[in-house]
């Protein structure tokens, strides 16, 4: 029998390239989506060749709306993000039964991801218009409870969940009076959305249809006739906009949200060319419409940095001259706002690679924004994994052009998200110091590092789960645990869950490492150990292991067992256990060492609290 996997792999690669060739129209989404679904049909039995270049993801699309069109958009979105989607489409209106029935075709399919599209028509209660907010909330709680049960059933099988928020109905009835009535259908939907967002925190990722409808206009987005003629909850001409929104939710669900914004300087952060016009001649700040527009754009960029997006510069410029543009009084952004500052006359694709190396971040987490179409095209061709935003020549559209890609969407903020930019700034400062010394030990001692190893509490769980989901390099087993699983480990007497925080004289890096271990009689097996790339090579590993040894001794454990499962990205820790005094066991994946007090040692000192 002929092996069709190589042929299908080539077809998928060609279809993915077609997705980036030009803006996707409604017909293109339908046609390309159909081809993707056809190309991946039956691939679950042919993993080898396809998965080497495009890993498979089983995705189930369910809902109480017509989902044929969603399935096509979902297929396009997942392939555009670099995975091959194998799509299961549930029968119309059956999502509750499919999820709750363990013998349903859905569970036989075994999805990795479920996309749920309910309709407000099934969720709004028929209540007297005079019903109180308390009565409305009591009715909505039953809806919340049902979804929580559905999420629990899927989450128990490790299924990632993406769900649509609901678009409030547009009927105005009696105008302003309707807006003041808690039982009004539109108010019920808004309240339900808010409650669902809270209830799903940490386990559900959202396609925010409500916001999309507000941006487009609710009546234009979802006229009633589409529902009654085809059970469509929105006008299909907006499917390309939905696709962008879905991709943002998919990136968040799969821990692939972008986290670095790399910007050009001339005619991107200010008007003019600083090498020709000088710092006094560039347009930024009050005095002209153009200058005020660039100042507003810089304020938007700075606000992204304050929300944890790492900012960097990649510009064809002299570094000394370029930096003067960020030092003038009218500039909102300062040199210290950027964790990397790549200014040279080399090509920008090479500059982006150097920034990725300096920050120790995957280049697939980068968004590059430039006003020059030639530079944008070069980066697209040379680094297809980088998201490229051509800003154009009108600074009044810069915010919209960057914002519309929804590159940085997160399910919620964590303390570490908000401190990420500062942490990478501190890392850059540390690297600059390190480059000036040949004594690594002296350099590390000079950082005055202070760490805390402790059992995480409820407030830490979102960050612990975030690290579990997104860490690839320093990750010994790449097992992925969500918030519910973390809480489950914390409730077990045989489990050890540890979190590690690190600070030094240059900044606070926050919660940067987690470890989960399971006790089996007198053995403690490390099930998951991972660390943020921002603190690699800081001697935190021996500090954490020393703390684990102390806990093991308290539990009567005499032996530690570590497990290393190699992946294409975690070879940086291939020798970690050997360096930490472990010896290889009979099983090649396992390493073992006796529990002995007082070793190993490191350069991080312990601090309580914080």
N, C-alpha and C positions, 0 to 999 in steps of 0.2 A: 504493500500500500504506500502511495506517495505521501511524503510529509509536506503538508501545505503550510506549516508554520512560517518558514522563511518567506514565502510569497505573501502571506498575510502581514508579516512584519514590515515588508517593503511597502505594502499598500497603506498601512497605518502611518508609516513615516511620511509618505506622500500626502496623505490626507491632513496630517498635522501641519505640514508646510503650507498647504492650501489655506489653512485657517489663518495664517499670518500674512498671506499674500496681499489681502485687501480687506477693507471693512466688511464684516459679514452682514448681508441683507437677510430678510426673512426667507426668500427662496433658497439662499445659500445654506442657511441653517438647516432647513428641511432636507435638502439634497445631501449635504455633507453628513448630517446626523444619521440619515438612513444608511449611508455607505459605511459609516463607522460601526453602527449596530450590526450590519450584515457582516462586516469584516471580522468582528470579534465574536460572532455567534459560534459557539462550540469550542472556544479557545481554552475553556477550563480543563480540557483533556490534553492540551498541547502547550504546556508551560515553558518548555526549555528555551527555544529560540526567541520567542516573543518577549518573555519576561527579562531576558538579558538586557534588552535596550528599552523596552516599554513595559514596566511591571503592570500586571493586571489589577483591576479593582472591580469587584462585584458590586453593582449599584442597583438598588431596588427603588423604583419610582412608584409612589402610592398616593392616593388622594380621593377626594370627593368631587373633583373637577375632571374635565377631559385632560388626560395627561400624555396623549400621543405627542403633542408639540413640546411638552416639557422634557420628555425622554430624549428627543432629538437635541434640544438645547443642552441638556445635561451631558449627553455623549460628546458634543462639541467642546463643552467647557472642560471636561475631565481630560480629553485628549490634548487640548491646548495647554493644560497644566503638566503634561508629560506622563500620563498614565493611560493604559488601554482599558476603556470601560466595557465590561460585560453587563448588559442591561436586562433587568427583569422588570416588566411592567405589570403591575397588579390590576385585576379587573376594576372597572369603574366603581367607586364608592365603597370598596371593600377593605379599606386600610385597617379599620379596627379589628375586623374578624381575622384578617391575614396575620396581624401582629399577635393577637391573643391566642390563636389556634396553633399549638406546637406542631400539628401535622399539616399545616397549610403549605402550598407551593412556595410561599415566601421563605419559610424556614428550610424547606428542601433545597432551595437555591443557595442559602447561606450567605447573605449579603455582607460586605464589608462596610457599606454605606447605605443608609436609607434616606430618601428625600420624600418628605411628607407635605402634601398640599391640600389642607382642608379648605372649606368655604364657610364664610360667616353665616350663611343661610342655615347651616346645621348647628350653629353655636349660639345664636342669639335667642334668648328666652322670650316667650310671649308673656309680658308683664303689663299690668296697668301703668299708664304713663305717669301716674302719681306715686309709683313705688319708690321707696327710699333707697339711698345708697347702700344701707345695710342689707336690705332685701335683695338688691341687685348682686352684691358681693356674695351673699349666701348661695344664690343661684349659680353664679360663675364658679364657685369653688368646686362644684360637681364636675364642671368641664375641665378644670385644672387637674382634679384628681384622676380623671380618665386619661388625660395626656401623660401625667406622671406615671401611671401604670404602663402605658404603651412604651414610654421611654425606658422604664425599668426592664421590661421584657427584652427590648432590643439591646440595652446596655449590658445586660447579663451575658449576652453572647458576643460582646465586644464590638457591636455595630456602632459606627459613628452615625450621628443623626443631624440632618439639616431639615429645617421646617420653615414654612412660609408664615410670616405674620399676616394678619388679615387686613384688608382694605375696608374701612368703614363705608357703609352704604351712603349714597349721596342724596336720598330723599330728604327735603328740608321740612316737610309738614308745616309747622307753624313758626318757622324761622327761629328767632333768638330764644323763644320759649323752649324749643326743642333742645337747644344747647345746654340749658340749665336743668334739664330733667335727667337724672341718673339712668332711668330705664329706657331712654331713647335708644333705638338700635345702634346708632353711630357711637353713642357714648358707651354702650355695652361693649362694642368691639374694641374701642380704644382702651377701656379698662381691662378687657381680657388680654389684649396684647401686652400690656404692662405686667400683668400678673404672670403670664406665660414666660416673659423674659426673665422675671425673677425666679420662677420655679425651675426653669430650664438652665439656670446659670451653672456652668461647669459641665453640662452634659449634652446641651443642644446648641447648634449653631444656626443662625437665622438668615434667611433671605428676606430682607426688610421690604416687603411689598407695600406696606403702608407709606413709608418714606418715598419709595419710587413713584407711587400714585400721586403723592403731594407734589413732587417735582414736576410731573407731567401734567397734572390736573386730573382730579378724580373722575370727572364725567368722561373726559377723553380717554382715560386709561381703561375704564371698565364699564362701558354702557350696558344697561340691562339687557338689550337685545341679544348680546353675545351669549349671555347665560341661557336664555330661553330657546335660542336656535341651536346651540352647540355645546351647552354646559361649559363654556369658557369663562373663566373669571377675569380675563382682561383681553383687550384688543390685541390680536397677534402681531400687529405692526410694531408693538413694543417689545417683541421677543429679543431683538438684539440688546436692548437695555437690560432685560431680564438676564441674559447670558452673562453680562458683566457682573451683575449682582450675584448670580449663582457662583461664578468663579471666585469672587471675594469670600463668600461663605465656605466654599470648598477649601480654599487655602487656609482659612482659620480652622476648619474641622480637621485638616490634615497637617496642622502645625507648619504651614508653608507661607504664612503671611510675610510680606516683605518688611524688612526692618532697617534698610539703609537707603537714604536718598542722596544721590550724588549729583551735584549741580555744576554747570559751567558758571563763569563769572560775567564776562563782557556781554552786554545786552541780554543777560539772563538774571543776574542779581542787581544789576544797575543798567542804566542807559548809557551807551557809549563804550569806547575802547580805552581802558585805563592807560595802556601803553602809549597811546596817541594823545588822549585828552588830559591825562593827569588826574590825580585824585580830586582836584578842584573842578574839573571839567565834566565829570560823569554826572548823570541825572539820578538823584536819589533824595527823597525828602521834600519838604514844602518849597514852594516857589514856582512849580510848574505842575501841570496835570500829569505829565509823564513821571516826574520825580515822585509825586504822591502815590502814583500807581505802583511803582517799584517798591516804595516803602511799605505799602499794604501787602504786597507779595512777600517781602522779607518777613513781615510780621506773621504771615501764615506759615512760612517755613520755620520760623523760630518756635511757633506754637507746636508744630510737629515734633521738633526737638524736645520741647517740654513734655510731650506725651510719650517720649521714649524712642522716637525714630532717630537713628544715628545719622548725623549729617556729615557729608564729605564734599570736597571740591575736586573736580578734575578739569583743568583748564590749560589751554595753550597760552602760557604766560610766563614771565619771570616771577619766581616766588616772592621776591622782595617787593617788586612793584605791585603785584596782585594784592598782597596783604594790605597795602596802604588804602585800598578801597574799603576795607572793613574797619579801618581805624578812623574814618572821618566822622564828625559829630552826627550827621544825618543817617548814618548806616544803623539799621536796627540790629543786624547780625554783626557779631564780632569774631575775630579769629578763633577765640576759645570756644565758640559754638560748634566748631567742626572737629571731629575726631581724626580726620585725615585731610591733608591739604596737598594734593598732587598737582603741582604746576611745573610743566616742562613743555618742550616743543615736540615731544614724541606723540605717537597716535594715542587716542583716548581709550581704545580697547586695551592697550598695554597698561595705560594708567589705571584703569579699573581693576585689572589683575593685580597690580601692585597694591592698591588700596585693600583688596580682599585679603591679600597675604598679610599686610600690616595689621588689619583688624582681626585676622584669623576667623573670618566669616565666609560662608559659602557665597559665591558670586550670584547664585540663584536667588539670594535674598536682596539683591540690589534693584533699585529703580534709578535710571539715568535720565535727567531732564536737561535739554539743551535747546537753544533757539535755532541752531544751525542744522538744516535737514541733512546735509552731507555727513556731518558727524554722527547724527542719529542713525543714518543708514549704515555707516561703517560698524557701529556697535551692534546693530541688529544682525548684520551678517557675520561678524566675528564672534559675538557672544550672544547667541540666541536665547540663552537662559536668563539674560538681563531684561527686565521690563524697560522699554524705551518710550519716553514721552517727548514728542516734538512740540515745543511750546509755541512755535510760530513767532511772528514779529509784533504782536499786540500784547503788551504786558497786562492789559485789562482782562485777558482771557487765560493768563497763566494759572491762576488758582483753579478755575473751572477745568482746564485741560488736565491738570495733575489729579484733581479731586475725582473726576469722573471715572478714572480707572479703579477707584476703591482699593488701591494697592495695600493700604496699611490697616484694613479693617480688622478689628479684634473683637472677640466675644465680650470681654470686659477688661478693665485695667487691673494690673497687679502692681504692688509697690515696686517690684523689680522692673516692670515695663516702664514705669514713670522715671525710674532712675537709670535706665539703660544708657542713654546718651551720655550722662555724666560719668558712668562707669567706664565707657569706652574712651571718653576723654582722659580719664585717669590712667587707663591702660596705655593710651598713646603717650602720655607724659612719662610713664614708667619705661616704655620702650625707648624713648628719646634719651633718658638717663642711662639705660642699659647699653645703648650704642656707644656711650662715651667711656665705658669701663670694660676691662678684660677680666675682672674678678667677679664672677657670677654670684658666688657666695656672699661676698661683701655687698654687692648690689641688693640682693634679697634681704640681707640683714638690715640694710639701710632703709628699706621700705617700711620697717616697723609694723609688720603684718600682725593682725590680731584676728583670731577666729573663734567661732562659737559652734560647737556641735551639740545638738539637742533633739529631743523628740518634737516634731512639728505639731502646732496646735491648729485649730480650725481655720484661723486666718491665713496660715501658711499653705493650706491644701491646694488652692488654685495655682500657686506658683510651683509647688512640688509636681502637680499633674502637668503643668505647662512644660517643665523641664523634661519630664518623662516622655511627653509627646514629641518634642522638637529636637532633643539632643541626639546627635548622630556620631560625633567624633569620639569624645570621651564617654563611651557608653559600652559597658562590657558585654551586655547581652541583647541590647536594643529591644527588650520587652517593653511594651507601652501600657502604662496604667493610667486610667482616668481618675477623676475625683472620687467616684464611688468606690473604685478598687482601693485607692489609698485609704479611705475611711475604713474599708474592710480590713486591711492590714493592721491599722491602728487599733482595731477592736480585738485582734487576735493575741492570745497570750504567747503563742510560739513565734511571733513576728517581731522584728526590730526594725523600726523606721526612724531614720536619722536625717536631719537637715543640717547643712553647714553654711554659715555666713562668714564673709571675709571683709575686712576693712584694712586699709593701710593709710599712711600719712598723705597719700595723694587722693584718696576718696573711699567711699563706701561702695563695695561691689554687691552687697545684698546677699540674698539666698542663692548660692551658686552651685551647690552640690547636694545630691540626695543618695541615700543608700537604703536598700531594703534587704533584710536577711531573715531566713527562716531557720528555727531551731529544730533539729532532728536528733533527739536524745542528747549526747554529749558533743554533737557537731552543730556548728552554726554555718549555714550555707548562704553565701552572698548571691541573692537572686537578681538584684539590679543595683548597679553603681554607675553614676553618671555625674558629669561636671560641665559647667558652662565653659566655652572656649575662651572666655575673657580672662580666666585665671589659670590657664595651662602653665605648667612648669613653675609653679610658685611654691612647691613643697607642701601643698595642702594634702596630698595623698597620704603621706606618713602621719600627718596630724589626725586625719579621719580614721586611719587604720588603728592608731594608738587608742583612740576613743572607743572603737569597736572592740578591741582586745579587752579594755577595761570592763565594758559591759558583758562581754562573753565570760570573763572570770567570775563576775557577780552572779551569772546564771549557772555556773558550774560547768561551762563548756570547756573542753580540752583541745578542740581542733576547729580551725576555720577552713572552709572550703570555698574557693572562688571559681567562677565559671566565666570563660571567655568564648563568645561565639562570634567569629570574624564576619565582617560585612565589608562592602567596598569602601566604607568611610571610616571604620573604627580601628584601622591598623595602627593609629597613634598609641593605642593602649595594648597592643599585642604582647608586649613584654612587661606589662605593669606588675602582674603577680610575681613574676620572676624577680623583678627589682625589689619587691616588697618581702622577699624571703620565702615565697611559696615554692613548692616543687611540684612538677607535673605528676598527676595521678595516672592510673591505667587508662582511664578515659581521657582522650587527648584534649577535651574541652575543659577538664577540671584541674584545679591546682589546690594544693593543700599545705597547711603549716600548723605547727602546734601553737597553742595559746601560751605565750610567755610574757611576763610583765616588763614594762619599761622600754619596749621597743616596738616599732622603729621610731626614730626621732625626726624632727623637722625644724623649720625656721619660723613656724607660726606659733605665737603664744596665745594662751587661752584667755578669753574674757567672758565674764558672766553677763547675762542680759543682752539687750541690743538685738 
